Amino acid sequence: MAVWIQAQQLQGDSLHQMQSLYGQHFPIEVRHYLSQWIESQLWDAIDLENPQEEFKAKRLLDSLIQELQNKAEHQVGEDGFLLKIKLGHYASQLKSTYDRCPLELVRCIKHILYTEQRLVREATNSSSPVGGMMDSMSQKYQQINQAFEELRLLTQDTENDLRKLQHNQEYFIIQYQESLRIQAQLTSLATLPPADRQLREPALLNKRATVEAWLTREANTLQKYRLDLAEKHQKTLQLLRKQQTIILDDELIQWKRRQQLAGNGGPPEGGLDILQSWCEKLAETIWQNRQQIRRAEHLRQQLPIPGPIEELLNDLNSTITDIISALVTSTFIIEKQPPQVLKTQTKFAATVRLLVGGKLNVHMNPPQVKATIVSEQQAKALLKNENTRNDSSGEILNNNCVMEYHQTTGTLSAHFRNMSLKRIKRSDRRGAESVTEEKFTILFESQFSVGGNELVFQVKGRVPFLVPDKVIWPQLCDAINMKYKAEVQSNRGLSEENLVFLAQKAFSSSSNNPDDYRNMTMTWSQFNRESLPGRNFTFWQWFDGVMELTKKHLKPHWNDG
């Protein structure tokens, strides 16, 4: 359900909070009349901290104004006349307010939408099933964006603390130089006649005592500032790790899983724009904190004060390097997978992308990506770092590609358009293994330098061949149903009756009860190595034949049920 429909049902304090979101900066009438359009835009795909995103924001502002003008034009009748004037006025007002700073409009609308969603969720006490998946999606997105806002505030806070520390330290150094000057004056008194020395010495000794007492006090204060700053950085890095885990281990892994399923007939995996915007925000926040930690280390070296701060800063530096390393290596992804079945002398394509390439200025020194074909055994050895030699199982033509930065989309990717498998080396097969069971993978690898060659990362694609030995029957049913619909090109999938029939065939059973098969497992051998009883073909060969037969000859009848 649209957020605005639910927001209008708020009462009491929640309604008052919602109303207070609007004003001259963004009139409530605009929210009301353009509610559907506003909620369908990808506001989250725009990184507010990146000035290069301004053109995207400008496009949204222009579209918003156009929508308002269209809405105004379609108003008729007496009431419509007044609304027409009002909406036209709002269009001009928003243009003059945000034309020079369109990112502020995006910030404003994001804040409005997140707050409305929160108020609606609190009002329904999170127990209402209304909105279903979209609700939980927007809730998850909101949590991610709230964490980014918290990280932004923490980073701003440590930046202010760092400047204050720097200012105090500079003043401390000036006073320290003053104490050295006083000491030099006291030393030079030794050359004066005793009468002159007695005249000038007490004042200088008094001044030195005052300055030294201040320096002792201030050294303790500086040490406290340094420790407080390090503790704040520890808190920031803790939250950064948590946020990075959610984005890389949950969201990105889910995208990769959807990509795998799409290769088996599942729905398309979806775009990477929102994921990239999150990864870029992570990169920016990590880099800002890394620079702050380095500045804090520079201040410590400039003025060493004994204490635990040196070890703390070393730990922080090591942690933030681990975080940025995990981000860079995890966001090197295969956006467009090569085909699952490769033939020699046949052209094929693939695209790899670095989601943080633009943000970390990797494109300033464009990296080269190399593709090689390796066997399952070689891939597993590479993962364990056992095999450092450049082994491959074949030869791919046109297997080197330089990553290109696309200014308009902010993406850094390499498009392998004309790869071709020239030859393949096969291993000795054992026993019942067939040629189709021998698996290979295309290994994409590159090297990126970040921050002017400060950090260099070796990157490779995802972990291959994580295939279970056996699966439970309901899981297999989901997979073959997905494959069946995609192969036959029909919206009508396999019914429960169909699936029971398949289970009877797969397990040589006569039971008509679906529950009898729920906990049964099927191994790869049962699926596509061992022939069905009394037959000279496997279960998969039979099912593949059924799909082929239906697609070619029975499709209209299948669709009619």
JOZIPE-V875960 format. One line per field, one symbol per residue. ss: DSSP state (H for helix, E for strand, L for the rest). psi: psi as a letter, one per 20 degrees, with the letter a starting at -180 (. if undefined). burial: # if it has 16 or more other ideal C-beta (glycine too) atoms within 10 Angstrom, else .. Layout:
ss->???
psi->???
burial->???
This chain:
ss->LLHHHHHLLLLHHHHHHHHLLLELLELHHHHHHLHHHHHHLLHHHLLLLLHHHHHHHHHHHHHHHHHHHHHHHLLLHHHHHHHHHHHHHHHHHHHHHHLLLHHHHHHHHHHHHHHHHHHHHHHHLLLLLLLHHHHHHHHHHHHHHHHHHHHHHHHHHHHHHHHHHHHHHHHHHHHHHHHHHHHHHHHHHHHLLHHHHHHHHHHHHHHHHHHHHHHHHHHHHHHHHHHHHHHHHHHHHHHHHHHHHHHHHHHHHHHHHHHHHHLLLLLLLLLLHHHHHHHHHHHHHHHHHHHHHHHHHHHHHHLLLLLLHHHHHHHHHHHHHHHHHHHHHHLEEEEELLLLLLLELLEEEEEEEELLLLLLLHHHHLLEEEEEEEEHHHHHHHHLLLLLLLLLLEEEELLEEELEEELLLLEEEEEEEEEEEEEELLLLLLLLLLHHHLLEEEEEEEEEEELLLLEEEEEELLLLLLLLLEEEHHHHHHHHHHHHHHHHLLLLLLLHHHHHHHHHHHHLLLLLLHHHHLLLEEEHHHHHLLELLLLLLEHHHHHHHHHHHHHHHHHHHHHLL
psi->qpghghhijqrchggggghihqbhhnqhhgggikggggiiqmhiipohiohiihhghhgggggggggghggghjprrghhgghggghgghggghghgihimhhhgggghgggggggggggghhikjipiphchhghghgghggghghhgghggghhghgghgggggghgghghghghghhggghgggihhiqqhghghghggghggggggghggggghgggghgggggghgghggghghgggghgggghfghhgghghgghhijjrqqirrjgggghghhgggggggghghghhhhhghghhnppqaihggghgggggghhgghghgghhjoqogoqrqhppqqkpprrqpqqoijgghjkhihmpqppppqpqrgghghhghjkhoiqmqrjappqljppppqpoghikqorpoohlqpogrppqrpqqciprhiioqrqpopqrpqpplljgppppqrarprkmpqhqqqghghggghgggggggilqioaprhgghgghggghjlqjpjohhhihjqqprhghgkgpqqpjrkqrghhghhhgggggghhjghhghi.
burial->..##.##..#...#...#..##...##..##.###..##.#.######.#..##.###.##..##.##..##..#.......##.###.##.##..##...##.##.###.######.###.#.......#...#..#..##.##.##..##.##..#..##..##..#..#...#..#..#...#..#..................#..#......##..##.##..##.##..##.##..##.###..##..#...#.##..##..#..###################.##..##.##........#..##..##.##..##.###.######.##...#.....#.###########.##...#.#.######.##.##.........###.#..#.#.#.#....#######..###..#...............#######.###......#.#.##.#......#.#..##..#########..........##.##..##.........#....#...####........##...#...#..#...........
